Amino acid sequence: MRHVAVVGGGILGLAVARELTARGDRVTVLEKEPEWAAHQTGHNSNVVHAGLYYEPGSFKARMSVAGNRSIVAYARERGVPVEVCGKLVVATSAEEVPRLHALAARAEANGVPAKLVEPAEAHAYEPEVACVAALRVESTAIIDFPAVCRAMVGDLETAGATLRLGTPALAIRRGARGGVELATGTDVVRADALVNCAGLHSDRVARLAGVSPRARIVPFRGEYFTLRESASHLVRGLVYPVPDPTLPFLGVHLTRMLDGSVHAGPNAVLALRREGYRWRDVSWRDVAEVARFPGLWRLARRYPRTAVDEVVRSVSRRRFAASLARLVPAVTRADLVRSAAGVRAQALLPDGTLVHDFLIETAENQVHVLNAPSPAATSALEIARYVADQVG
């Protein structure tokens, strides 16, 4: 029986481990934190994406559309809370309407159930939105991704996998008889193959394993607010802006969660630590590493105004509220309560280009998942099948 070591205990690492055990492999999962899903999986908006934003034929498009179905089915099978509520993408000006139509065409190309609606029909879904046109996307859902991970841990325990919390991979080398050896600080794990699903540290784990990834992970913090209970009636489901293709990130949006609360965000600012959930979370090692990377400065030169706007929105609740009020005018600064932030592991190339698609690289007896931001949680079961195929 082949032994595979999986580094990373977020939803991707657990999904890959689950897929490998289902194929008959013996699996050990190493997670450096004392709990599962401690970072990206446990700090996101819990949206199951439909797949309408992504380039047709890309990994993200194919895996998000399929993943939307498979993760919802898995949640229902395992009793994990999930609600297929749909969402509304709203054009708030005439200038945005052509982009909305282009988004509708992309949805059709990707096989995403969506329809263009006039303001009156949009208001039937979301009475408080401001729009001149909208796109209704039916398959978007809300889920509890940490609960999905707990269900996967249960599956792995039943399958006899070895699950090790508080166990970082500190060094990786080729085994004397082939395979890989991973030093954890307390022992050495010997395996026939390695799968790297380390998220924010995936490029570092790849380098530990002797691989030189072509992209570098740059952490971006996404900050959220929650609407006060007195204002939560303003949003019934999910309200998103029309994305601007000239900008690197989607923009803030409003999401009603499973518990009835409404989350607002995220923005996107450079984090000063790979796990920097607050401005005061600083790692000088991480700052120096990013500062030495030419890709960051080339990205900043490409989007100088966006960078400034995101920082201003980070420190100004008034500016954050103004961005939300474009979508739902009744939202005010007083309605916003600071909520927990997340950090996105964004792969960036040396020329300053953001890696938009999932990036998975292979070496002998190794598979490295090097870029898997949103919609990776949505696509987790599909990515797991692909990665398991690459392991062989």
N, C-alpha and C positions, 0 to 999 in steps of 0.2 A: 504494500500500500504506500503510495506516495505521501510525503509529509510536506505541507506548504505552510510557511510562516507568513502571516498577514500583519503588517505594521499599520496601526491606526484603528481605533475603535469607534469611529463615527458611523453614520449610516452606510457609507460605501464599504468600509472595511468589514462591517458585520454582514452586509449583503453579499459581498464576495466570499467571505468565509462560509456563509450559509449555502451558497451555490456550489462551492467546492465540496463541502461535506455531502451534499445531495448527489454529487457525481462520484462519491466513493473515496475521496481524499481524506487523509488525517490532517487536521488543521490546528495550528496554534495562533491565537490572536494576541498581539502585544499592544497594549495601550498605556501611554506614559501617565495619564491622569488617573485619579482614584475612582472615576466613574465613567460610564459610557456616554458618548454623544456630548462631550463636555464643551465643544467649541462650535464649529459652524452648524452642526446638526441641531444643537441645543440653543442656538441664538439666531433664529431666522423667523420669518413671518408665517411659517407653517402653511404656505400655499402650495397646492398641487397644481403645477402649471399645465396649460393646455398645449403649448408648443407653437403658438402663432408668431412669435417674434423672430424665429431663427431661420437662417438661410436654408431654403429647401434642399434636401439631400444631405445636410450636415449631420454630424453625430447628434448635436443638440435637438435638431428638428425630429429626427427619427426616434431617438431614445425618449424624448419628452412626450411625444404623442403616444408611443407604446407604454411608456412608464406611467402616464396618467391613468391608463386603464389598469395596469398590473399592480400599482401601489394601492389604488383604491380597492381593488379586489382583495389584495392581501390584508388590508386593514379590516375589511368587513369579515373576512374569514377568521381573523384572529381577535375580533372584538375590540379593535382600536377605533377610537372616535374619528369619524370622517363625515364630511357633509359636502356633497356636490351642489354648490350654490350658484355657480356661474359668476361672471364679472362683467363690468361695463368699462370700456375704454372710451373716454370722452374727448371730442374735439371742442375746445373752448373758443376757437376763432375760425374764421373762414380760411385763414392761411394753413391751418392744420388739417383741413378736410382732405386735400389730396394725399397726405400721409396716412390718414385714416383709411382711405380707399386702397392705398398700397398695402396696408396692413391686412385688410380684408382679403386682398388677392393672395397675400402670403399665407393667410390662414387656409384658404381653399387649396393652395398648392401643397400644404402640409397635411391636409386631411383633418383640419380642426373645425368642429361645428361652430360656426359663427355667422352672424347676420348684421348688416347695417340697419340702423333704426333712426327714425326721426326723433326730434326732441320730445314730442308727446309720448312716444313709446318708451324713450329713455326714462322719462319722469315716472312712468308706471313702475319701473324697476327701482329707480332711485329718485324720489320726489325732490330732493334738495340739490341735485347736481346742476351745474351750469354747462350747457353744451349747445352747439349748433348742429351736431350730428354725433352719433355714437356707434360703437361696435359691441354687440352682445355676444359674449363667449360662454357657451353653455357648460363646457366640461371642466372649467376651473373649479377646484375644490379647496376646502380647508381641512387640515388633518393635524394630528398630534404626532410630529416626527419623533420626539423622544420616546413616546409610547410605542411607536413602530420599532424603535431600536430595542426596547425592552422585550418585545415579542420575538425579535430576531435572536436575542440572547437566550431566550427560552428555547427556541428551536435548536440553537447550537449546543446548549447544555444537554438537551434530549439526544442529539446526534453524537455526543461524546467528544466535542471539540474541547481543546484546552484554552481557557480564557484567562488572561493574565492582566489585571489592572495594576497601575503603579509600576509598570515595567517598560522603561524606555529602551529603544535600540540605540546603543551608544557607539557601537562599531560593527561593521559588516565586512566579511571577507569571503572569498571563495574557500570552500571546504577542501581538505586534503584529498578527499576521494570524490570530489565533485560537489555540487549543491552549494549551499551557503551556510555560514555560521554567523550568528548574531550575538554579540556580547551585550548583556543587559546591566552589568554592574554587580550582579549576584551570581550569574551563571552564563553559560553559552548555549544558545538554542541552535541545534543543527537541523537543517531542513533540506529537502531536495529542490525547493523553489521558494522564491520570495515575491510577495505582492506588496507594493508600497501604496498605501492609501492614507498617508500621513497628513493630507490637507495642507495646513499652514506651514508645515515643515517638509512637504513632499520633495522639494528640490534638494534640501539638505540630506534627507535620507537617501536620495538617489546618489548624491556625491559620496556619502559614506560607503555605498555599495560599488563605487568605482565608475559610476555613470556620470557623464557631463551633460546635463539637460540643456537644451537650447533656450529654455525660458527660465526666468527667475521669478519666484513668488514675491510679490509686493503686497503687503496687507493694507486693505482699505476698511476703515471702520464705518459701519452703517448705523446711524443713530436714530432711535425711535422715540416717539411720544405715544401716549395713550390719551384718547379723548375722555374728559371727565364724564361720569355717569349721566350728568344732566344734559350732555351733548351727544351721547352715543346714539340717540334716535336719528341723528342726521344722516347716518349711513346704514343701509340695510344689508349690504353685501360687500363687494369689492369694487372700488372705483380707482381707475388707473388713468394717467395721462397718455396722450399719443406720444410715443417715443420720438425723439429727435435723432435721426441717423447720423448727424454730425457730432453728437456728443457721446462720450464713452459709457454713460450709465443711464438707467431708465428714468430716474426721477422719482420724487416722493409720491406715494399713493396711500389710499385708505383701505383698511382690511378689517372686516368684522370677524373676530375670532370665535372659536367654538364656545367659549364661556360668555359670549355676548359683548365683550369689550371690543373697542375699535382701536386698532393700532394705526399710527401714521408714520410714514417714513419708507425707506431709509434715505438719508443723504449719503454722501461718500467722501470721506476725508482720509488722507494718509494716516495710518496708525503708526505710532512711534515705537511699537513693539509688535511682534507677530501675534501676540494675544493681548493687544492693547485695547481694552474695552472702554477706557477713559483717557482723557488728555494726560492725566498724571501717570499713566502706565507707560513708562519709558524704559527701553533697553538700549544702552549705548552701543552694544554690539549690533543690534538690529538696525539702529539708526545709521551707524557707520557703514554697514553692509549695503543698505539701500542708497546712501549718499554716494558710494563709490560706483554704483551701477549706472552706466550712461543711459540706459533705457528710461529711467525715471525722469531725468532732465529733458530728454527728448519728448517724452509724453507731456511734461509740464509746458514746454514751449509750444506744443501742438494745441493745448487747451488751457491757455493762461487764464482766461476769464472764468471758465468753469471751475478751475482750481480755487480761485478767489471766492467765487459765489458759494461754493460748498463750505469753505471755512467760515464765511460770514454767516451762512445759515446754521452752522454748527454752534456758533456762540450767540446767535440772535434768535430768540423764540419768536419775535415779531416777524422776522424774515421767513422762518419755517412755516408759521401760520399763514403768511401771505401766499406761499407756494401751494398750500392745501386749499386756500380759499379760491384759487383759480378753478378748482374742481368742485368744491362745495362752499359757496360764498358765506354760508352761515357760520363756518368755523372761524373762531377768533383765537387770539393769543391766550386769552384766559381759559380756553377749553383744553389746553395742552398740559399734560403731566409727563415729566421725563420718565422714560421707560428704559429697560435694559438694551444695550447696544449689541451688535454683532460685528465680527470681523470677517471680511471676504478675502479668501486666498486667491488673488488675481495673478495669473501668469502674464509676464511682460517680456517681450523680446528686446534684445540690445538696441534695436533701432527705434524703440519707443512704441511699438505696435502692441496693443492689447491682444492676447490670445483669446478670441471669442469662442472658439469651439472647444469641446473637451479635448485634452491632449494626453495621450497614453503612449508611452515609449517602452520598448522591450530591449532586453539584453539577454545573454545566456542565462537561463533559469530565473529570469527576473522580469516582472512587469511593474512599471511605475506609472501611477495615475498622477499626472503633473499639473493638470488644470481641470478642476471639476467644481466650479462655482455653480450658482443657480443656473439651470434647474437640475442639479445633480441629485438632490434628495428625491425629487419627483422621479428621476430616471434611475434610481439606485438599483432596482432589480434588473433593468436592461443593461446597465453598465456592468453589473456583476456577471451576467451571462457572457458579455463580450470579453471581459477580463479573464474569466475562466477558460474561454476558448484560446486566449493567447498563452495561458499557462501551459496548455497542451492537453 
